[in-house]
Amino acid sequence: MNDFASNGAGVLKLDIESLFDRGRSEGDLVANLPPNAERRKFSFGTIDCFLDRFTDAAECLFVRVQPGSSCLVELALNETANLQQSVLGGLLVGLTKPGQPVYWLPRRPACRQLDSHGRILSEVPVELTRWSLGHDRSAGSVTIPHEFCCDFVIWRFSENPASWSEELSEIFPIEEQGYFLWGSHTRFQRLANLYDYLIHGAVYDLRWSWPFRRRCYSENEAHALYTVSAGLERASGKQLYRLIQQQLVLSLLSRSAADGGWYHGIWTEDLECHYRLHASGVHVLCAEYARMPSPELEPALKKATDFLSKTTDTVAGESWFLHDSLERSEGEMRQGPFKWIPSRALGKSPSNMLVLNTHLDSSLAVAESARVRSDRSYEDLLSSAARIARRVIGLRTFEPFYRLLFALINLTFLPRERASSLPLPLRALKRVAGEYLVPRLPALKARRPRLVMPGGYIDRELTLRTWAVDYHGINLMDLVRYYRRFRDVDLWPVIDAGFEFVKRTGLDQRWLEWKGKSYALGFWAEALYHRYLASPEPKVRQWLAEAILLLEGSGQGMPPSLLGANAEAVRFEDQRPCPVPAAKELRVVNLSHGPRREYLVVNTADRVVNCTWLRPPDAEVPILWGAPDGGETSGKPLSVGNRSYLWGRSE
C-alpha cells in the first residue's frame, strides 16, 4: 500500500479501501459520540489520518501527506468506477457492481504550508488528475510541491449506497442559496463548501487573519456551520446533514486542550485563547448534548464550561468575562498587535478592555451549559456577571458632554445620500466629528467610562483605540439574546433604543458603504430574529425582510438562525422544519417554535414570484398568509411582490 521512494521524485500509492480498513483496525479512539459516531487517528510513514465513523453506514477519511520532497500521490480503488460531479459539490465515485460502496470527494486536494501550531500559512488547491478507469482499477493522482503537506477528504457510504448517492445527486434551492457565517463573515454555499473550513479534522476560519495573514482555528465557524446543518437537515430531510453536525462536534472534541480550552493564536506567535470563540464551542456542545445527552459528551462540556467560568476579571466587586487570554495582564496585552489604553475604570484590571459582547456571550454559554446538564454550580457566577452587566450597560457618565458629543458623531452614521443632503454647516460638523472627535473617543471613555451612548448607539469596549461601529449590530444580537435568557427588564429600553437607532440613522445602509463593515448586516439580521422572538412586532418583521434584501443584494447570504434550528434560540424539541419553496429567488425566515408556525417569505427578485413548495409547511397546521400590511392573501399559487414579502402564521 505504501510504495514511496525518497529520491525526490517518488510515487506514493494509497489504496482508498486499505486506508479505511487500517483506520477501523488500527486507529486510536480520540473522540466518541455514542451511539453511532466516533473519530479514530492513525499514522504510518509520512501519512496522518483521521477516520470519522457513523456506524458502518458512513465513514469520512481525512488524509494528510506530510511535507517532504516533491512527489506524486496516487489514490486508487481496486474496482471499476463511475465518476460524476455531485450537485452538492465535489466528485461522486460509484462502483459499477450493485450494492458496492459509494465514495464522495467533496473538495479537490489542497497543498498547504503549516506552522508548528497547525495554523495555515499558505495553501494551493491542486487538481486530482490522470483518472484512469480500467476494468479492475480506478485511480487519480496529484503532484505535491516541495515542503507542502497535501490534504484529502473522502466519504465512504456502504450501507444502502443508493440512498446516499441520491442525497448527493439532488439539491434543493435552500441548500444552495448561501449562508452568512458568524466567524469569517463569508458565504457558505453547498455542502462541499464545508471542507474549505473543516480541514484535516479541525475547523478553521476562512479568513487570512490580521496581522500575520494566516488561517487560525475557529469555533465561531463550527457553531455557524453546525446551526446551518441543523436547519438544512430539518428542511431537506437529508441524513447527511446530521452526520455533518456530529463530525463538527468530533472535531471540537479532538482539538480540546487538556485544560478544556480551545486555543487559536490569531494575534501572537503563541496560541492565545479568544474566549468568544471558546464560548461558541460550548454552544455547539450544548446543542448536541440537548439533542442527544450522553455520559461521554457531558464531561467534555463540563470541562469546557469550567474553563470558561474562570476567564473573569473583578470589576466593581463582580465577575466580568474577558475577551481573550491576553487581557490577563498588561505584559500579555503588550504582545498583541493593537493600541490600547490602560484603565482602572470601575476598579477593573488595567488590561481588561471591558468588551461587552464577549461578556454577554460567555454568560449565555455558561448558562446554557448549566441548563442542559442541570448543573447549579455556576449560579453565583452568573448572578455576579448579571449585576456587573447591568451596571456597565447602565452607565450614564458625563451625560451632558456625551449628549453634545454624540449629537455630532451620530451624523457620521448617516448613509452618503442622506448626509449629502444636509445643510452645509451640518456637513462641516459631520466632518469634524469623523476626523477629530471619533479618534479621541477612546481616551474619553477610559476616563469617563460608558458604552451606551445618547441616541442609542452601543460601543464595543472601553479602551481600544478603534472605532468599532460594526459592533453595534453584534451588541444588539447579544443583548437581545441575553434578555431572552435572563429576562432582565432593565435592559429592554437600551435594546429598543439600539434597534430604533439603526433605522433612524440608516446605519443598516451605511454599513454597506463602510469598507470592511458590510458584514455587520448579518449580525443585524440575527439580532432582528431574536428581537422578533422576544417581542413579535410588525415593524420588526418589516425590518427583518429589509435586512434579508440588503444581505442578498450584497451577496452575503442568510444568517444561520433564520432556518429555525439554533438550539439556544429555539430548544431542539420546539424546532420545526423550514419549508422549501421551488423558486430560487425566495428566502424563508423560519420563526416557528413549539406549536406556533410562522414564516416570512421574502422575494429578492425585481418581479412578482409565485410561491410553490418543494417541501411545504406542516400540512396538519393551517397557515394564514398575509401581505406586509397584515391583510390576508388568498389564491393559489401564492404570489410574492417584487422585493416584498409574505407573512404566514398558524391560527
C-alpha positions in Angstrom: 0.0 0.0 0.0 2.8 2.4 0.8 5.3 2.4 -2.1 7.2 5.7 -1.6 10.7 6.5 -3.0 12.7 9.1 -1.1 14.7 10.3 -4.0 12.6 13.4 -4.5 10.7 12.1 -7.5 8.8 9.2 -5.8 5.2 7.9 -6.1 3.1 7.4 -3.0 0.4 4.9 -3.8 -2.6 5.0 -1.5 -5.3 2.4 -1.8 -8.5 4.0 -0.5 -10.2 0.8 0.8 -7.0 -0.2 2.6 -6.9 3.2 4.3 -10.4 2.8 5.6 -9.6 -0.8 6.7 -6.5 0.4 8.6 -8.4 3.1 10.3 -11.0 0.7 11.6 -8.5 -1.9 12.8 -5.5 0.2 14.0 -6.9 3.7 14.7 -6.7 5.1 18.2 -10.0 6.4 19.5 -9.7 10.2 20.1 -13.4 11.2 20.3 -16.7 9.4 20.8 -20.3 10.3 20.4 -22.5 7.3 21.3 -24.4 5.6 19.9 -23.1 5.9 16.4 -20.2 8.5 15.9 -16.5 8.2 16.7 -13.1 9.5 15.5 -10.0 7.4 15.2 -6.5 8.6 14.5 -3.7 6.6 12.8 -0.4 7.3 11.1 2.2 5.3 9.0 5.2 6.6 7.2 4.5 10.1 6.0 0.7 9.7 6.3 -1.5 11.0 9.1 -5.2 10.2 9.0 -8.5 10.7 10.9 -11.3 8.3 10.3 -14.8 9.5 11.4 -17.2 6.6 11.6 -21.0 6.8 11.8 -21.7 3.1 12.4 -20.9 1.1 9.2 -23.3 3.2 7.1 -21.0 6.1 6.5 -17.4 7.0 7.1 -15.2 10.0 6.4 -11.4 9.9 6.0 -9.1 12.8 6.3 -5.7 12.0 4.8 -2.6 14.3 5.2 0.6 13.6 3.4 3.3 15.3 5.5 5.8 17.8 3.9 8.9 16.4 2.4 10.3 16.2 -1.1 8.1 16.7 -4.1 6.2 13.6 -5.0 3.3 12.2 -6.9 0.4 10.8 -4.8 -2.0 8.3 -6.4 -5.4 7.5 -4.9 -6.7 4.2 -6.1 -9.7 1.9 -5.9 -9.3 -1.7 -6.9 -12.6 -1.7 -8.7 -14.0 -0.2 -11.8 -15.8 3.1 -11.0 -18.2 5.6 -12.5 -17.3 9.3 -11.9 -19.7 12.2 -11.9 -20.0 15.7 -10.4 -22.2 16.0 -7.3 -24.7 18.8 -7.3 -23.6 19.5 -3.7 -20.0 19.9 -5.0 -17.1 17.6 -5.5 -16.8 14.3 -7.2 -19.1 11.3 -6.7 -17.4 7.9 -7.3 -19.8 4.9 -7.7 -18.6 1.4 -8.2 -20.1 -0.5 -11.1 -21.2 -3.6 -9.1 -24.6 -3.3 -7.5 -24.6 -2.7 -3.7 -20.9 -1.7 -3.7 -19.9 1.4 -1.7 -20.3 5.0 -3.0 -17.4 7.5 -2.4 -17.7 11.3 -2.3 -14.7 13.6 -2.6 -16.2 16.9 -1.6 -13.2 19.0 -2.4 -10.2 18.7 -4.6 -6.9 18.1 -2.7 -5.1 21.1 -1.3 -1.4 21.6 -0.6 -0.7 23.7 2.5 2.2 25.1 4.5 1.6 25.0 8.3 3.4 26.4 11.3 4.2 24.3 14.4 0.8 25.0 15.9 -1.1 23.8 12.8 -2.0 27.3 11.6 -2.2 27.6 7.8 0.4 29.9 6.3 -0.3 29.3 2.6 -2.4 27.0 0.6 -2.7 26.0 -3.1 -5.6 24.0 -4.5 -4.4 21.3 -6.9 -6.3 19.1 -9.4 -6.8 15.4 -8.9 -5.8 14.4 -12.4 -4.9 11.5 -14.6 -8.0 9.5 -13.7 -7.7 6.1 -15.2 -10.8 3.8 -15.3 -9.6 0.3 -16.0 -11.6 -2.9 -15.8 -10.4 -3.6 -12.3 -8.8 -0.4 -11.0 -9.7 3.4 -10.8 -7.1 5.9 -9.8 -6.3 9.6 -9.7 -3.1 11.5 -8.8 -1.8 14.8 -7.6 1.6 16.3 -7.5 2.7 17.8 -4.2 5.1 20.8 -4.2 8.3 20.7 -2.2 7.8 21.4 1.6 4.0 21.4 1.4 1.6 18.9 3.0 -1.3 17.6 1.0 -4.8 17.1 2.4 -7.6 14.8 1.0 -11.0 14.2 2.4 -13.1 11.1 1.3 -16.5 9.9 2.3 -17.5 6.2 2.0 -21.1 5.1 2.1 -21.5 1.3 2.3 -25.0 0.7 3.8 -27.8 1.4 1.3 -25.4 3.3 -1.0 -28.1 4.2 -3.5 -29.9 6.3 -0.8 -26.7 8.2 -0.1 -26.0 8.7 -3.8 -29.5 10.1 -4.2 -28.9 12.6 -1.4 -25.6 13.7 -3.1 -27.3 13.9 -6.5 -30.2 16.0 -5.5 -30.2 19.7 -4.4 -33.0 21.9 -3.1 -32.8 25.7 -3.6 -32.4 26.1 0.1 -29.2 24.2 0.0 -27.5 26.5 -2.5 -28.9 29.9 -1.5 -25.9 30.8 0.6 -25.5 31.4 4.4 -23.6 34.1 6.3 -21.1 32.6 8.8 -20.6 34.3 12.2 -16.8 33.7 12.3 -15.3 34.6 8.9 -18.4 36.6 7.7 -18.1 34.6 4.5 -20.9 33.0 2.4 -21.3 29.2 2.9 -22.9 27.7 -0.2 -23.5 24.0 -0.9 -22.4 21.2 1.4 -19.0 20.6 -0.2 -18.0 24.1 0.8 -17.8 22.8 4.4 -14.4 21.3 3.7 -13.0 24.7 2.9 -13.4 25.2 6.7 -13.1 21.7 8.1 -9.5 20.8 7.3 -7.8 17.6 8.4 -10.4 17.2 11.2 -10.2 20.8 12.6 -12.4 23.8 11.9 -10.6 26.9 10.6 -11.6 30.5 9.9 -11.7 31.0 6.2 -10.0 34.4 6.5 -6.3 35.2 6.5 -6.4 36.8 9.9 -4.8 40.2 10.7 -1.9 40.9 11.5 0.0 37.8 10.4 -2.1 36.7 7.5 -2.7 33.1 8.4 -5.7 30.9 8.9 -6.4 30.1 12.5 -8.8 27.7 14.3 -12.3 29.0 14.9 -15.2 27.6 17.0 -17.3 30.5 15.7 -17.2 28.9 12.3 -18.0 25.5 13.8 -21.1 27.0 15.6 -22.4 28.6 12.4 -21.8 25.5 10.3 -23.5 23.3 12.9 -26.5 25.6 13.1 -26.8 25.8 9.3 -26.5 22.0 9.0 -29.2 21.5 11.7 -31.6 23.8 9.8 -30.8 22.1 6.4 -31.3 18.6 8.0 -34.8 19.5 9.0 -35.6 21.4 5.8 -34.3 18.9 3.3 -34.8 15.6 5.3 -31.3 14.5 4.3 -29.4 12.3 6.8 -26.0 13.6 5.7 -26.6 16.9 7.4 -26.9 15.1 10.7 -23.6 13.4 10.2 -22.0 16.7 9.4 -23.2 18.1 12.8 -21.7 15.1 14.6 -18.5 15.5 12.6 -18.2 19.1 13.7 -18.7 18.0 17.3 -16.0 15.3 16.9 -13.7 18.0 15.5 -14.1 20.2 18.6 -13.7 17.3 21.0 -10.5 16.1 19.4 -9.0 19.6 19.4 -9.8 20.4 23.0 -6.7 21.1 25.2 -6.1 19.2 28.4 -7.5 22.1 30.4 -10.7 22.1 28.4 -9.9 25.2 26.4 -9.7 25.8 22.6 -6.7 27.9 21.6 -6.3 30.0 18.4 -3.2 32.1 18.1 -4.7 34.9 16.0 -2.7 37.8 17.5 0.6 36.3 18.7 3.1 33.7 17.7 1.8 31.6 20.6 -1.7 30.1 20.9 -3.6 32.6 22.9 -7.3 31.8 23.6 -10.1 34.0 22.3 -12.9 33.4 24.8 -15.7 34.4 22.4 -14.6 31.6 20.1 -14.3 29.2 23.0 -17.9 30.2 24.1 -19.0 29.2 20.6 -17.5 25.8 21.1 -19.5 25.5 24.3 -22.7 26.4 22.4 -22.1 23.6 19.9 -21.6 21.0 22.6 -24.7 22.3 24.4 -26.8 22.0 21.2 -25.5 18.4 20.7 -26.0 17.4 24.3 -29.5 18.9 24.4 -30.4 16.7 21.4 -28.6 13.6 22.4 -27.3 13.5 26.0 -24.5 11.0 26.6 -22.2 10.3 29.5 -19.2 10.6 27.1 -20.2 14.2 26.0 -21.1 15.5 29.4 -17.6 15.6 30.9 -16.2 17.4 27.8 -19.0 20.0 28.0 -18.4 20.5 31.8 -14.7 20.8 31.3 -15.1 23.4 28.6 -17.6 25.3 30.7 -15.4 25.2 33.8 -12.6 26.6 31.7 -14.8 29.5 30.5 -16.1 30.1 34.1 -12.5 31.0 35.1 -11.9 33.6 32.4 -13.0 36.6 34.5 -11.7 39.8 36.0 -13.1 41.5 39.1 -14.9 44.7 38.1 -16.7 46.8 40.8 -16.5 43.7 43.0 -18.2 41.4 40.4 -17.2 38.9 37.8 -16.6 40.2 34.2 -15.9 37.7 31.5 -12.7 38.7 29.5 -12.5 38.8 25.7 -9.2 36.9 25.3 -6.3 35.5 27.3 -4.1 38.5 26.6 -6.2 40.5 28.9 -4.9 38.6 31.9 -2.0 41.0 32.3 -0.5 44.2 30.9 2.6 42.2 29.8 0.5 39.8 27.7 -1.6 42.7 26.3 1.7 44.3 25.0 2.3 41.1 23.0 -0.8 41.9 20.9 -0.8 44.0 17.7 -3.3 46.7 18.8 -3.2 50.0 20.5 -5.0 50.3 23.9 -5.2 52.5 26.9 -4.6 51.1 30.4 -7.5 52.0 32.6 -8.7 51.1 36.1 -12.3 52.3 35.5 -14.7 50.6 37.9 -11.8 49.0 39.6 -11.0 46.7 36.7 -7.6 45.4 35.8 -5.7 47.8 33.5 -5.5 45.2 30.8 -9.2 44.4 30.8 -10.7 46.1 27.7 -14.3 45.7 29.0 -15.6 44.1 25.8 -19.3 43.9 26.1 -20.3 41.3 23.6 -17.9 38.6 24.9 -19.1 39.2 28.5 -22.7 38.6 27.4 -22.0 35.6 25.2 -19.8 33.9 27.8 -22.6 34.4 30.3 -25.0 32.8 27.9 -22.7 29.9 27.1 -22.2 29.1 30.8 -26.0 29.4 31.5 -26.9 27.1 28.6 -24.4 24.5 29.7 -25.8 24.7 33.2 -29.4 24.3 31.9 -28.8 21.3 29.6 -26.8 19.5 32.3 -29.0 20.5 35.2 -25.9 22.0 36.9 -26.5 24.7 39.5 -22.8 25.3 40.4 -22.5 28.4 38.3 -25.4 30.3 39.8 -23.3 32.7 41.9 -21.0 33.4 39.0 -23.9 34.2 36.6 -25.6 36.4 39.2 -22.4 38.4 39.7 -21.9 38.6 35.9 -25.5 39.8 35.5 -25.1 42.6 38.2 -21.9 44.0 36.5 -23.5 43.7 33.0 -26.5 45.8 34.3 -24.1 48.3 35.9 -21.9 48.8 32.8 -24.8 49.0 30.4 -26.5 51.4 32.8 -23.5 53.8 33.0 -24.5 57.4 32.0 -21.3 59.1 33.0 -20.7 62.7 31.9 -24.2 62.8 30.3 -24.3 66.5 29.1 -21.0 66.3 27.4 -21.6 62.9 25.8 -25.0 64.1 24.6 -23.4 67.1 22.9 -20.6 64.9 21.5 -22.9 62.3 20.0 -25.2 64.9 18.5 -22.2 65.4 16.2 -20.9 61.8 16.0 -24.3 60.4 15.1 -24.1 62.4 11.9 -21.3 60.1 10.7 -23.8 57.1 10.8 -25.9 58.6 8.0 -25.8 57.0 4.6 -24.0 59.1 2.0 -27.2 60.1 0.2 -28.7 61.4 3.4 -25.5 63.0 4.5 -25.0 64.8 1.2 -28.4 66.5 1.6 -27.5 68.0 5.0 -27.1 71.8 5.2 -23.5 72.9 4.7 -22.9 73.7 8.4 -24.0 70.2 9.4 -21.8 68.6 6.8 -18.9 70.6 8.2 -19.7 69.4 11.7 -20.0 65.8 10.5 -16.5 66.0 9.0 -15.2 67.5 12.3 -16.8 64.6 14.2 -15.4 61.9 12.0 -11.8 63.3 11.7 -11.4 64.9 15.1 -13.9 63.7 17.7 -14.1 60.0 17.0 -10.3 59.4 17.3 -10.4 61.0 20.7 -13.3 59.0 22.0 -11.3 56.0 23.4 -9.3 58.4 25.7 -12.5 59.9 26.9 -14.2 56.6 27.6 -11.2 55.3 29.5 -11.5 58.3 31.9 -15.3 58.7 31.8 -16.5 55.2 31.2 -19.7 54.3 29.4 -20.7 52.1 26.4 -24.3 53.1 25.8 -24.3 56.5 24.2 -27.0 59.2 23.9 -29.3 58.4 20.9 -29.0 54.6 21.2 -25.5 53.7 19.9 -23.8 50.9 21.8 -20.0 50.8 21.7 -18.0 47.6 21.7 -15.4 48.1 24.5 -13.8 50.8 26.7 -10.1 51.1 25.9 -9.1 50.0 22.4 -8.0 52.9 20.1 -10.5 51.8 17.4 -13.9 52.8 16.2 -16.0 49.6 16.0 -19.2 50.9 14.6 -19.8 47.5 13.0 -20.2 46.0 16.5 -23.4 47.9 17.2 -25.2 45.1 15.4 -23.3 42.4 17.3 -24.1 44.1 20.6 -27.8 44.2 19.8 -27.7 40.5 18.9 -26.0 39.6 22.1 -28.1 41.9 24.3 -31.4 40.6 23.0 -30.2 37.0 23.4 -29.2 37.9 26.9 -32.6 39.5 27.5 -34.4 36.4 26.3 -32.3 34.2 28.6 -32.4 36.2 31.8 -35.4 38.4 31.2 -33.7 41.5 32.7 -36.4 44.1 32.0 -34.0 46.9 32.8 -32.2 46.1 29.6 -35.2 46.4 27.3 -35.1 50.3 26.9 -31.5 50.0 25.9 -32.2 47.2 23.4 -35.3 49.1 22.0 -33.3 52.3 21.6 -30.5 50.5 19.9 -32.8 49.0 17.3 -34.5 52.3 16.7 -31.1 54.0 16.3 -30.2 51.8 13.3 -33.4 52.6 11.4 -33.5 56.3 12.4 -29.9 56.9 11.2 -29.9 54.5 8.3 -26.9 52.7 9.8 -28.0 49.4 8.1 -27.5 51.2 4.8 -24.3 52.9 6.0 -22.6 49.6 6.9 -22.7 48.7 3.2 -20.8 51.9 2.4 -18.0 51.5 5.0 -15.1 49.4 3.8 -14.9 46.1 5.7 -18.1 46.8 7.7 -20.9 45.3 5.5 -20.7 42.1 7.4 -22.5 43.9 10.3 -25.7 43.3 8.4 -25.5 39.6 9.1 -25.5 40.2 12.8 -28.2 42.9 12.4 -30.5 40.3 10.8 -29.6 37.8 13.6 -30.4 40.5 16.1 -33.8 41.1 14.5 -34.6 37.4 14.5 -34.0 37.2 18.3 -35.8 40.6 18.8 -38.9 39.2 17.0 -38.9 36.1 19.1 -38.7 38.3 22.2 -41.4 40.7 21.0 -43.2 39.9 17.7 -44.0 43.4 16.4 -45.0 44.2 12.8 -42.2 46.7 12.4 -39.6 44.1 13.3 -41.0 41.8 10.6 -40.6 44.6 8.1 -37.0 45.4 9.3 -36.1 41.7 9.0 -37.4 41.5 5.5 -35.5 44.6 4.6 -32.3 43.1 6.1 -32.7 40.0 4.0 -32.9 42.1 0.9 -29.8 44.0 1.8 -27.9 40.8 2.6 -28.8 39.2 -0.6 -28.1 42.3 -2.6 -24.6 42.4 -1.1 -24.0 38.7 -1.7 -23.7 37.8 2.0 -26.5 35.2 2.4 -28.9 34.3 5.2 -27.7 34.2 8.9 -27.8 30.6 10.3 -30.5 31.1 13.0 -33.1 32.1 10.4 -33.6 28.5 9.4 -35.1 28.0 12.8 -32.7 25.4 14.2 -30.4 27.4 16.6 -30.7 25.4 19.7 -30.2 28.4 22.0 -32.9 30.4 20.3 -35.4 27.6 20.0 -34.9 24.4 22.0 -34.5 21.3 20.0 -37.9 19.8 21.0 -39.6 23.1 19.9 -37.9 23.4 16.5 -39.9 22.9 13.3 -38.7 22.4 9.7 -38.2 25.4 7.4 -40.5 24.9 4.3 -38.7 24.9 1.0 -40.0 27.0 -1.9 -39.3 26.0 -5.5 -38.3 29.5 -6.7 -34.6 30.3 -6.1 -35.5 33.9 -5.6 -37.4 33.3 -2.4 -35.9 33.3 1.1 -37.8 31.8 4.0 -37.3 33.1 7.6 -38.5 30.3 9.9 -39.9 32.0 13.0 -41.7 28.8 14.2 -41.3 27.4 17.7 -43.3 24.8 19.6 -46.9 24.7 18.4 -46.6 28.0 16.7 -45.9 28.1 12.9 -44.7 31.4 11.5 -42.7 32.3 8.4 -41.6 35.3 6.3 -41.2 34.5 2.6 -39.1 37.3 1.1 -38.8 37.8 -2.7 -35.4 39.0 -3.6 -36.3 39.5 -7.3 -37.4 42.7 -9.1 -40.6 40.9 -10.3 -43.5 39.0 -8.8 -42.7 35.4 -8.0 -45.2 32.6 -7.4 -44.6 30.6 -4.2 -45.0 26.9 -4.7 -43.5 24.4 -2.3 -41.0 21.5 -2.9 -41.3 20.8 0.9 -44.4 22.6 2.2 -45.2 23.8 5.7 -46.7 21.2 8.0 -50.0 20.2 6.3 -51.6 19.4 9.7 -51.4 23.1 10.7 -53.4 25.6 8.6 -51.3 28.7 7.7 -52.8 32.1 7.2 -50.9 34.1 4.7 -50.8 37.9 4.8 -49.3 40.8 2.9 -46.8 43.1 4.7 -49.7 45.4 5.8 -51.2 42.4 7.6 -54.1 41.8 5.2 -54.8 38.2 4.4 -53.8 36.9 1.0 -55.8 34.2 -0.8 -55.4 32.4 -4.1 -53.1 29.6 -5.3 -50.4 29.7 -6.0 -49.3 32.4 -3.5 -47.5 35.3 -5.2 -44.9 37.5 -3.6 -44.5 41.0 -4.8 -41.1 42.2 -6.2 -38.7 42.9 -3.3 -41.6 42.3 -0.8 -42.6 39.5 1.5 -45.5 37.4 2.7 -46.2 36.6 6.4 -47.5 33.2 7.2 -48.6 32.0 10.6 -50.8 29.4 12.3 -54.1 30.4 13.9 
